[in-house]
Amino acid sequence: MPDSTGYPPFRLGESRFDQGFFYGRLRHFLDVIDPRTLLVSENRLRECMKLLDQFKYGTLPAGVTNAQLWEAQKVKQAIIHPDTGEKIPMPFRMSGFVPFGTPVVVGLLLPNQTLASTIFWQWLNQSHNACVNYCNRNATKPTPMSTFFRGYLGAVSSAVTIAVGLNILIKRAENFSPSTRILIQRFIPFPAVASANVCNVLLMRHTELSEGISVLDDRGNVVGTSKLAARHALTETALTRVVLPMPILLLPPIVMAMLERLPMLQKHPRLVLPVHSMVCLCAFGLALPVAISLFPQNSQIHVSELEPEISAATECKILTYNKGL
């Protein structure tokens, strides 16, 4: 039962929200992407980790509340990778995805893009995505840097090829008026980014398919390594990366097409970029928690869906794996 502060009893390594339902996962990931954790000091991080260690070893000081323990775990999970135990660089944390990624989204959606600007913004976007993918990967198995660069080059190549190709096709189309052509061009980033995101995930994490990822029992012990669990993890992550750019890259062009007709923006065209940036920020802030909440980060799978040797190695019927973000 929740205590007087409204917090449930603390459970180390678990979420305080029910991960079996979308709303619980949404509330959990709103904690994960909370940008305020970017401002946590090194001393505060050490205090949080010390508090969690004291809870783990039964040496917790008297008077520590559930609220303090849940907050400590929130800080640790936002900054420390669950598999490696290392700090994730600030721009590549999930809590930094919106603040550091919004300027790139604004650049992707700028009207009247030249060939050079299209290539630049797609490259910058995929560079950021590649680093986020790598820093939030399932790291139960070591990943060589060559795999990272292969995924990065594949994602950049696919994004630039699709974006430039669609731009050229639209510019050559004779049936569109100039205004229609500009409007359609604003939607080009979505297919380019969505396909590149999938390419990025699959190329960067394909070793998981060949080597498998660790699956854990209900006590947190590693039962074995499963390629089938890895397939589930990559499928869920790829679907998330397709859903994520939908509202980010589809809503702002529609909203801006309406706002740009307002007398105020027509009279003060310098306001278009700040308004555009705010629209992108709101869309990004809405889309990210919804997309990553589609599946729990620590997903569960029945042993019947895994390899026979995994089933034979445990009496647990439901195992857990970290799908990455």
N, C-alpha and C positions, 0 to 999 in steps of 0.2 A: 504493500500500500504506500502511496505517496506520503512524505512527511509534511510538517507544517509549512514548508517552503513550496510545496507542490511538486517536488522532485521524487521520483520513485527510488527504491533502494539501489545503490550503485552496483553495477556489474562490470568488472574490468574487461576491457576489450569489446564490449557490446554497446549497442545503441540504446539510449533511453526511450527511443520510439520504436513501435512495432514495425519491423522490417518486412513483415508479411503482407502489408498493405501499402498502396501507393502513397497515401497521405502521410503515413509514418515515415516512409523513405524520403518524402519531400521535406518534412520537418527536420529529418536527420541531415540531409544534404544542404539545407539552408544554414545549418551550423557549420558544415564542412567548408562552404564557400563564403562564410562571413568575412568580409574584407577587414574587419577590425583586428583579426588575428595577425594581419600583416604588421601591425604595430607592436606586437608582443616583444618585449625585450629579452635578451639572453638570460638575464637573472630570473625573470618571470618564467621562462621556459624550464629552467633548471628546477625552480620551485615546484612547478607542476609535475615534472618527471619524478622528483623526490617524493612528492605526496603519493603518487601512484605506486611507486616502489614500496613505500611504507604500508600502503593498503595490501599490496601483493604478499608481503612477508609478515603481515600481522603486527606491525609496529606503529600503527596509526596513532597519533596523539589524540588525547581526549578533546572533544568539542568540535572535531572536523565534521562538517555537514555533508549530506548527499550533494547539495548544490555545489559545494567547493570541489568535490571529487568529479562530478560531471563536467564542471567548467575546466578542470585540469586536464581531463581526457580530451575535451574538445580542442584545447590549445595544442596538446601533443599530436592529435590526429591531423590537425591542420598543417603542422610544420614537419613532422617526422614521418618518413616512409615506413609503412607497417612491416615490410619484409626486410629492408636493409638496416633500419634503425638510424639512418642518416637524415640530416636536414635537407629538405627540398628547397632549391633556390627560389627566392621570393617571386620572380615573374612567372615561374612554372608551377606554382602551387595552384590548387583549384580555387583557393581564396583570392588568388591574384589573376585569375582568368578573365574576369570582367573588367577590372580596372586597367590591366595591361593589354587586353585584347580589343577593347572598344575603339581606340584610335585606329587600329587596323581595319575594323569593320567599317568605320566611317570612310576610310580610304578606299576600300573595296566598292563602296556604293556611291562614290562621287560620280556625278554625271559627266558626259563628254570625255570619257577616258581616252588617252592616246595609247598606242601600242606599248610604249615604254612604261607608262604608268600602270597599265593592266598587268604587265609582267612583274613590275616592282611590288605592287600590293599583293598579288597572288604568291610571290616568293616570300614576302614578309609574313603573310598569314600562315603559310605552310611551315615556315621556319619556326614560328611560335608554337604551332600545333605539334610539330615533331618533338620539340623540347618538352612540351607538356605530356605527350604520350610516353616519352622515354622516362621522365621523372616520376610518372604515376603508374608505370607498368607493373605487372606481376613479376617480382624479382626473386621468387623462390629458386629460380635457375639463373645462372649468370648469362648476360647478354653481351656478346662482343660488340665493340664500337663499329665494326664493319656492317653489322646488321642495322645499326642506327643510321649510318650514312646511306645504306641501300634504301631504307624506307624513306628517308628524307629526300633523296634524289628522285625516287619514284613518285612521291607525292607532289613535289614541285613540278616535275615534268608533266604529270597528268593534269594538274590544275592550270598551268600556263597553256598547255596545248588546247584544252577544252575552252578556256576563256578566250584565247586569241582566235581560235577557229570559229567560235560562235560570233565574235565581234566582226570578223571578216565576212561571214555569211550575211549578217544583218546589214552591214554597210553596202553589200552588193545587191541586196533585195530592192527591187524597184517598186514594189507595191505598197511600201510603207511611206507615210508622210514623215517629214523631219521630226515632228513632235512624237509620233508613234514610235519611230526608230529609237529616239532617246529613252522613251519609257521602257521599251523592251530591253535595251542595253542595260538598264538598271537591274534586271532580273538575271543577267548572265552569271554573276558570281555564285548563285546558288548551285546549279548543276556542276560547275567547276569545283567549288569547295566541297560539296557532298561527295562526289566521286573521288576527289583527292584525299578526303578524310578517311574513306574506306581503304583506299590504296595505302595510305600512311600506316594505318593500324595493322593491316595484313602483312605488309612488307617488313615493318619494324618488329613485329611480334611473331613472325612465322616460325621461329625456332621453337616456340611453345607447342606448335602443332606437331613438330617432329620429335621433340623431347618430352613433352607433357608438362603439366604443372602439379604442384603438391595438392593433395586432398587431405582434409583433416577430419578426425572423428569429433564427437561431442565434447571431448576433454581437451581438444586442441592439439592432439598428437597426430603427427604425419602418418597416414596409413600407407601412402605410396604415391607414385607419379602417374598421372592419367592424361593421355592424349585426347580422350573423349571429353574430359572436363575442359581441356584447353580449347577444344572446338566450340563448346558452349560459351566459354569466356570471351573468345574473339567475336563470335556471332553477336552476343549481347553488346559488346563494346562498339562494334561496327554499326549496329542499328542505332545506338545512342548518338554516334557521330553523324549519322544521316539526319536524325530528327533535330539535333542541336541547331544547325544553321537554318532550318526552315523559317521559324519566326524572325530570326536575326536578319536574314537576307531577303525575306519576302515581304514582311510587314513594313519596314521603313520605306521602301519605294512606293508602296500604296499610300501610306500616311503622308509622305512628302508630296506626292502628286496632288493630294487634296490641299495640304497646307500652303503650297506654293501659289495657289490661286487666291489666297487671302490678300486683301488690299495692303495689310501691314507689311507682308513679306515682299510684295511687288513694289511697294514704296521704299522699303529698306532691304535691298538684296543682300547686304552684309550680314543680316540676321539669319540667312538661310543655313549657313554652315553651323553656327551654334545650335540652332533648332534641330538640324539634322543630327548633330552629335547627341543631343538629349534623347531624341527618338531612338537612335541606335543603342544608347546606354540602357534605356528602359526595356527595349526588346531583348537585349543581351541578358540583362538581369532577370527577366522573366523566363527566358528560354533555358538558361543553364541549369537551374535547379530542377525544372520539369524534365529535361532530357536525361540527366544523370540519375533521376529518381525512377526511371522506367524499370531498372533492375537493381537489386541490392548489390553493394560492392562485395560483400562476402555472401556469395550465392550458395544455395543448397541444391544438392542433386541426389537422387535415389541411387543406391548402389547397383540396381538393376540396369541403369543406363551407362554404367562404367564397365571397364574391362573385367573379365572373370577373376583375374588374380587380385584385383582390388576387393571384390566381393568376398573372396576367400580369406583375405587378410584381416577382416574386422567383423564384429557382430553388429555394428551400427548399421542401420538401414538408410540413414540420411547423413551424407558427408558435406563438408563445406570447402569452398575454394575462393581465393581472392581473384576476382575477374579483372582487377585494375579499373582505371577510370577513363 
